[in-house]
C-alpha cells in the first residue's frame, strides 16, 4: 500500500493553522509555525488559493481560510485525544526525571493544562489539570508561542504581566527568546512564573508537523538546573524524547 502524501499532510496542517488563528497569517508566519521552507509554504498556499481553500488579502498579502472552509472549526486536535495519546509517555517522563509533568495546549491566549503527573515522591502536591497558565512566563507557553503565530498574536504589543523579577515583559525580548526556542526546539523558564521553580518543555506535533501541544517538567531550580542556573542537559533530553514519542503516536512524520 502506498504511504501518505506529504504535500497533502502539509496542506491540511496549513488549513488547520489558519482555522485556529485569530487573524490572517503571512507566508513567513506559516512557514515558521510548521517548520517548512518559505518557498514550500508559498507553493502550498498558492495551490490552496487556486482551489478556493484559502484567500489572500490584497492589502497585506496575508492568508485566511476560504469561504468554503469556514466551518472547519478552531481546533484540529481534540484535547481528549492529546491527553489519551500522551498519558503513558508522561508517566514515563515523570519516572525518568523524578519531576512533575504537565501537558498543555492553547486556550484563549493561555496554556490549558490537560494532563498532570505528580512528582514521584511523597511530597504534598496539587493537581493542576484544568488550570490556565500565562504563556509568556512558562516553558509550556513559550514553546506554544514559538510555534503558533496565532497564539503569539493574542499577546498584543504592550508590556506583559510580571510574576517575578525574571519574567520577560518586553515584547521585543520575548520575540528574541521565541526565535531562540525555534532554533533549539525546546524552551525553559527559570523563576519566571514562581520564585525557586524551573521548567523545561518541548513541542508536541501532529499530522503535517502542526504543533498541537507541549509537554514539560517542573521542579525546584536546584534540581532542574545545573550549578550555573542552566537547564540540566539530561533532563532536556528526557523531555524532548517524550515529546517526540507523543508526536509519533499522533502521526507526525518528521519524528
C-alpha positions in Angstrom: 0.0 0.0 0.0 1.3 3.5 -0.8 2.3 5.7 2.1 0.8 9.1 3.0 1.3 12.0 0.6 3.4 14.6 2.3 2.1 17.6 0.4 -1.5 16.8 1.4 -0.5 16.4 5.0 1.3 19.8 4.9 -1.7 21.4 3.1 -4.0 20.1 5.8 -1.8 21.5 8.5 -1.9 24.9 6.9 -5.7 24.9 6.8 -5.8 23.8 10.5 -3.3 26.5 11.5 -5.4 29.2 9.7 -8.6 27.8 11.3 -7.4 28.3 14.8 -5.6 31.6 14.2 -7.2 34.8 15.5 -6.3 36.7 12.3 -4.7 36.4 8.9 -1.2 34.9 8.7 1.7 35.7 6.3 3.8 33.2 4.4 6.7 33.6 6.9 4.5 33.0 9.9 3.0 29.9 8.4 6.4 28.6 7.4 7.8 29.2 10.9 4.9 27.6 12.7 5.1 24.4 10.6 8.8 24.2 10.3 8.7 24.5 6.5 10.9 26.3 4.0 9.3 29.6 2.9 9.2 28.5 -0.7 7.4 25.3 0.1 4.9 27.1 2.3 4.3 29.7 -0.5 3.7 26.9 -3.1 1.2 25.1 -0.9 -0.6 28.4 -0.2 -0.9 29.2 -3.9 -2.3 25.8 -4.6 -4.8 26.1 -1.8 -5.8 29.5 -3.1 -6.3 28.2 -6.6 -8.8 25.6 -5.4 -10.6 28.1 -3.1 -9.5 26.7 0.2 -7.7 29.9 1.3 -8.0 33.6 0.4 -5.3 36.2 0.3 -5.9 39.7 1.5 -4.9 42.2 -1.3 -3.7 44.9 1.2 -1.5 42.8 3.4 -0.7 39.7 1.3 -1.7 37.5 4.3 -3.9 34.5 4.1 -7.1 33.3 5.8 -9.5 30.4 5.2 -11.6 30.5 2.1 -15.4 30.7 2.4 -15.8 27.0 1.7 -13.8 26.0 4.7 -15.1 28.4 7.4 -16.8 25.6 9.2 -13.6 23.7 9.9 -13.7 25.0 13.4 -10.9 26.4 15.6 -9.1 23.3 16.7 -7.7 20.4 14.8 -7.0 18.0 17.6 -9.4 17.1 20.4 -8.0 17.7 23.8 -9.1 14.3 25.0 -7.1 12.7 22.2 -4.0 14.7 23.0 -4.3 13.6 26.6 -5.0 9.9 25.9 -2.1 9.6 23.5 0.3 11.3 25.9 -0.6 9.6 29.2 1.9 6.7 29.1 4.7 8.9 27.9 4.0 11.5 30.6 4.1 8.8 33.3 7.5 7.6 31.9 8.9 11.1 31.8 7.9 11.7 35.4 9.7 8.4 36.4 12.8 9.3 34.4 13.1 12.9 35.5 11.8 12.5 39.1 9.8 15.7 38.5 6.2 16.6 37.9 5.0 16.5 34.2 2.4 18.7 32.6 0.9 18.7 29.1 -0.7 21.9 27.8 -2.4 23.4 24.8 -3.5 26.8 23.8 -6.9 28.2 25.0 -7.9 31.8 24.6 -4.3 33.1 24.8 -3.3 31.0 27.8 -2.0 27.5 28.4 -4.6 25.0 29.4 -3.2 22.1 31.4 -4.8 19.0 30.1 -2.8 16.4 32.0 -0.6 16.5 35.1 1.6 13.7 36.6 2.7 14.2 40.1 6.4 14.1 41.0 7.1 10.5 42.1 7.7 11.2 45.8 5.7 11.6 49.0 5.6 15.4 48.9 2.2 17.3 49.1 1.2 18.3 45.5 -1.8 20.0 43.9 -3.5 18.7 40.8 -3.3 21.4 38.1 -5.5 19.8 35.4 -7.8 22.5 34.0 -5.5 25.3 35.2 -4.7 28.2 32.9 -1.1 29.4 32.8 0.4 32.6 31.3 2.1 31.8 28.0 5.0 34.2 28.3 6.1 33.2 31.8 6.1 29.3 31.4 8.1 26.8 29.5 5.0 25.2 28.1 3.6 28.6 27.0 6.8 29.8 25.4 7.0 26.6 23.3 3.4 27.1 22.1 4.1 30.8 21.4 7.3 29.9 19.4 5.5 27.6 17.0 2.0 29.1 16.8 1.8 32.5 15.3 -1.9 32.8 16.1 -1.2 32.3 19.8 1.6 34.9 19.7 -0.8 37.4 18.2 -3.0 37.2 21.2 -0.4 38.8 23.4 -0.6 42.2 21.7 2.2 44.7 21.6 2.1 46.2 25.1 4.1 45.2 28.2 3.4 41.8 29.6 2.5 40.9 33.2 5.4 40.4 35.5 5.2 37.5 38.0 8.8 37.7 39.2 11.8 39.9 38.5 12.9 37.4 35.9 9.6 37.4 33.9 10.1 38.5 30.3 7.8 41.5 30.0 9.1 43.4 26.9 7.6 42.1 23.6 11.0 42.5 21.7 12.8 40.5 24.4 10.1 37.8 24.2 10.4 37.7 20.4 14.1 37.1 20.7 13.5 34.3 23.2 11.0 32.7 20.9 13.4 32.8 18.0 16.0 31.0 20.1 13.4 28.4 21.1 12.6 27.7 17.4 16.4 27.2 16.8 16.9 24.6 19.6 13.5 23.0 19.6 12.7 23.4 23.3 12.1 26.0 26.0 12.9 26.7 29.6 11.7 29.0 32.3 13.8 29.7 35.4 11.9 31.5 38.1 9.8 33.4 35.5 6.5 32.3 37.0 7.4 31.3 40.5 10.5 32.0 42.6 12.5 28.9 43.1 10.9 26.9 40.3 12.2 26.0 36.9 10.7 24.1 33.9 11.7 22.6 30.6 9.2 21.9 27.8 9.1 20.7 24.1 6.5 20.8 21.4 4.1 18.0 20.5 3.3 17.8 16.8 0.5 16.1 14.9 -0.1 15.3 11.2 1.8 17.7 8.9 4.0 19.0 11.6 1.4 21.3 13.3 2.3 21.9 16.9 -0.8 20.8 18.9 0.5 21.0 22.5 3.6 20.9 24.7 4.9 18.6 27.3 7.3 19.6 30.1 8.7 19.0 33.6 8.6 21.4 36.5 10.6 21.4 39.7 12.9 23.2 42.1 15.7 25.2 40.4 18.4 23.3 42.1 17.1 20.0 40.7 16.1 21.2 37.2 19.2 23.4 36.6 22.9 22.9 36.9 25.3 24.9 39.2 25.3 27.8 36.6 21.5 28.0 36.6 21.2 26.5 33.1 18.7 23.7 32.4 20.2 20.2 33.0 21.0 18.7 29.6 20.0 15.2 30.7 16.5 16.5 31.6 16.3 18.4 28.4 16.9 15.1 26.5 14.3 13.3 28.6 11.7 16.0 27.8 12.5 16.1 24.0 12.4 12.3 23.8 8.9 12.3 25.4 7.7 15.0 23.0 8.9 13.0 20.0 7.3 9.8 21.3 3.9 11.5 21.7 4.3 13.2 18.3 4.9 9.9 16.6 1.8 8.5 18.2 -0.2 11.4 16.8 1.1 10.8 13.3 3.9 13.4 13.0 6.0 12.2 10.1 9.1 14.2 11.0 10.0 12.0 14.0 
